[in-house]
Amino acid sequence: MSVPSQVAVIGGGRMGAGIAQVFLLAGASVTVQEPRAEAARAAVARGLAIAESKGAAPGALDRLTLGPVPAEAELVVEAVPEDPKLKVEVLAEAERRAPGAVLASNTSSLSIGELAAVLERPGRLIGLHFFNPVPVQRLVEIVVTPETPAELLQRAKGWVGALGKTGIVVRDSPGFASSRLGVLLGLEAMRMVEEGVAAPEDIDTAMELGYRHPMGPIRLGDLVGLDVRLAIADYLRDRLGPRFEAPEILREKVAKGELGRKTGKGFYTWEEER
């Protein structure tokens, strides 16, 4: 199966730009809806230039458009921040603009069923949780609800495969599979730093060399964004209980604006990698 010919991505930040890039490289025409349009275009262009330097066919940028979701979109992927109210607003608007489209949310933890509840056709919303950085990470969580038609699940599996990625199917539940496990590991690693058990670098090295993780949990938290990690942890605590309570060191860093890679400082210093 190939990807849809007309794809729209709502949100042109790091995740949205990455999602747009992989669909462009797979042959789709992509519209990105993002207020900072030029920044979004530049981010996608940088990613495509890197891909072309590694052998990807040129010309994908010619199929990129900046603007609102077009009526002819076959798939709309929402990639805005983890704010339920914002996600509901953009999904409802996308359904009005492209009534024939499949809608997908890139949420890493929020309930697909709850997001779909405001839609006229809730069964047309599916979770497609891409990982950061999207062009490199091979995993996509395909999140289904009791309303998801079997035919839509099969199409989603095909699209993920056409992107060169591996899809896993997860029932709609708080944190799905990856966030539920990954956040819990990350929070415990931060608690170890807080308690003076070991330095962030040594904790990460333990997981990378001892358990063959490609990246340690603290560095990964910096890459994802400590504010994002905290928001997900609080959501999971409210839904699943106190084992997801965030350590004070995480709350302090977020309060100080030390959010990780995107601000240049978190548990690590990222000045040369921003």
N, C-alpha and C positions, 0 to 999 in steps of 0.2 A: 504493500500500500504506500502511496505517496502522501505528502502533507497536503492540506487544503491549498488551493491556488490563491485564495484571498484571506489573509490573516490580519487581525488587528491586535495590537498590544496597548493596553492602557497603563501608562506609567513608563517613563523613559530613563529611570535611574539605572543603577548598576544591574539589577535583576532584569528590568524591562528591556534595557539595551541588549543584554545577553540573550534573552529570549528572542528578540527581533533578529539578532544576528544568526542564530541557528536556523530559524525558519527561512531567512533569506538564502543561506548557504544550501538549504535543502530544496530551493527552487520556488518558494512562495513569493508573492508580492505582499509586502507588509506595510501597514499603516500604523504609526506610533502616535498615540494621543498623549501629549505631554506639554504643559505650559512652557517649560524651558526647552523649546523645540530645537534651537541650535545646539544646545548642550547635548541633547539626546542624539541628534544627527552626528555630532562629533564623536560621541562615545561608540556608536554603531560603526562609524567609518574607521575608527582606530582598530576595533576588533576585526573588521573585515580585512583591513590591511595586513594584520598579523596572520590571519588565516590564508590570505593570498600568498604571503611570503613563504608559507609552508606547503603551498601547492594547490590551494583552493582555486577554482575557476574565477577569473575576474568578472566584474560587471554586476555583482549582486547589489551594490549600492544603488544602481539605477532603478531597482524595484522597490526602493524605500520611499514612502510618503509620510509627511508629518501633517497631522490634522485629526479631526474627529473620526470616530468609528464610521466607516462607510456602510451604506445599506447593503452592499453586495458581500460583506464579510461572511465567510463560512465558519470561521472560528475566531472568537474574541478571548484573549487571555488577559485577565486583570492582574496587574503586578504593582499595585499601589501599597503604601505602608500598612502595617498590621493594625488597622483601625476598623473595627466592624462597621461603624456608621459610614465611613468613607467607602468601604468596599461595597456595601449595599447600595449606596448612591450611584456609583459608577456602573455596577452591574445592571441596575434597573434602567439607567440611561442607555446602556449598550443594547439591552433587550428591545427598547423602543426604537433605537436607530437601525438595528439589524435583526429584525424579528425572525429571520430564518437561520440565524447563526447558532452554533453550539457555543455556550459560554463556559469559560474555565477560570478558576481562581488559583493563583500561585501561593495562596496562604500556606504557611508552615505549621499552623496549629488550630486555626479557627474552624468551627463546624461548618461544613459545606451545606448541610441541611438547614441550618439557621440562616445562612446567607441566602439560600435559595427560597426561603419562605416568602420573601417579598416579591418574587418573580411571578409572572403570569403562567410560566411553564417551568416549574421548579425542577422537573426531570431533565431539563436541558443543561443544567449546571453540573459540572464535574470538577474535581480537584486535579490540577496538574502542578504538582509541587516540584519545581526545578531547584537545583542546588547551585551555590555560589562558589566559583564563577561558572556560569551556565555553559559557555563553550567548552570547558574542560571536564566538568563533572558529568559522569555518564548516567547517574541515577535520576529517575523521575518517579515520584509517588503518584499513582493514579488513585484518587480517592473517590469512592462510590457511596451512594446512599441507597436506601430501599427504593427510591424513586428512579434510580438510574436504569435506563433500558439496557438490556444485554447487548443490543446492536451498537449503542453509543460506547459502551465499554470496549467492544472489539475495535471500533474505529479509533478510539483513543490509544489503544495498544499499538495499532498500526502506525499512527502518527508518531508516537514516541520512537518506535523502531525505525521509521523513515528518517528521523533526526540522528540516527546512529547511537541512540541511548537505550538503556535497559529500564523497562517499567516494572514496578511492583504494584500489586493491587492491594489497597488498604481500605478497610471499612471505616466510614466516617466516625471518628472518635477523637477525643482531645489529644492533640499532639501527634496524631497518626502513629507511625512507627518510628520514623527517624528523629523527629523533634522530641518525642517522649523519652527515647533512649539517650539521644545526644545531649539534650539539656540537662538531664539528670547527671550524666558523667561530667559535664562542664561545671555544674554547680558544686559538685563534690571536689573537683580539682581546685576551684576558687577557694573553697573552705580550707583546703590544705595549705594554700598560700597564706590565707588569713591566720591560720594557726601556727605558721612557721614551720610546717613539716618539710617543705622543700621550696626552692625557687621555681617560678613559672617554667623556665627553660628546662629544668631537670624533670619536672612532672611531665612536660610534653615529650621529652626524650624517652622517659619510661614507657609511655604509651606507643611512641613511634617504633622504638627498637624492641620493647618487650612484647607488644601486642600487634605490631605491624600496622598500626594506624598510619595513614599517609600524612596526617597532621595532628599534633597534640590538641587536646580539648581547650586549652587556654588560648593558644594561638588562633584556633578556629573561632573562638568567641570574639576575639579582636577582629578577625576578618569579617565575620557576619555583622558585627556591631553590638557592643555591650548593651545599648539601649534596646535593641531588638531581643537580645537574650533575656533581659530583665522583663520585658513585656510578655514574652512567651512564658517565662517562669511564673509570673504572677497569674496569668491566665490558667496555667496548668495547676497551680496551687489551689485556685478557686474551684476548679473542676475535679481534681483528683486527690487533693489533700496536702498536708504539710510537708510531705517528703520533697515537694518542689519549692519550698520556701527558699528565697534567694539569700545568700550570705550578705552580711553588711558591707563587705569590701566591694561587692558589685554595685550595691545601691550608692555607695560613696563615689565610686568612679563615674557613674552615670550623672550624679548630681553635680560633679565637678566638670562635666563635659568631656571626660576622658573616655571616648566611645570606641576606641580601637583604631583600625586602619584609616577610617574616613576622617578622623580628627587628628591623626598623627601620633596619638598616644592612647594606650589602654593599659593592659598588663605589659605590653611591649611598646617600644618606640618605633614608629613607622615612617619617619620623616623622609627617608630615601625611597619609600615604596608607595607613596600616595598617588 
